[in-house]
């Protein structure tokens, strides 16, 4: 399980004295715990690995936005801190599909569901997210789906 590997990484970072890595891992665990608390009142709870991957993907997106803003604001030291956290977080995510692989998957799903135009974008996105949601950035993928259906 992904949660167990994050906890194991926390212990190894503590033993190795890697303060920055430990801080990033603690942030991850705190966000996962926050999400667990949010879902206590929920009717359905997602698979544990899916929950952790979702939290990690949101953290990655936040870090990328922060890095961009810090670079625009001429704060390279803060951008470097965010980049270090980003690298730790990405280390726990499953391998991401390349642009070519993603476009091939989109074409396969498009053919499978019989998508012909923009009105079918929702069907393609739903299938893409269900099958490969943890392996790709849905923000970029939606643009590629739009291009494939245009």
PyMOL commands that set and color helices and strands:
alter all, ss='L'
color gray80, all
select helices_A, chain A and resi 2-16+19-41+48-72+76-90+99-113+118-135+138-149
alter helices_A, ss='H'
color red, helices_A
deselect
rebuild
show_as cartoon
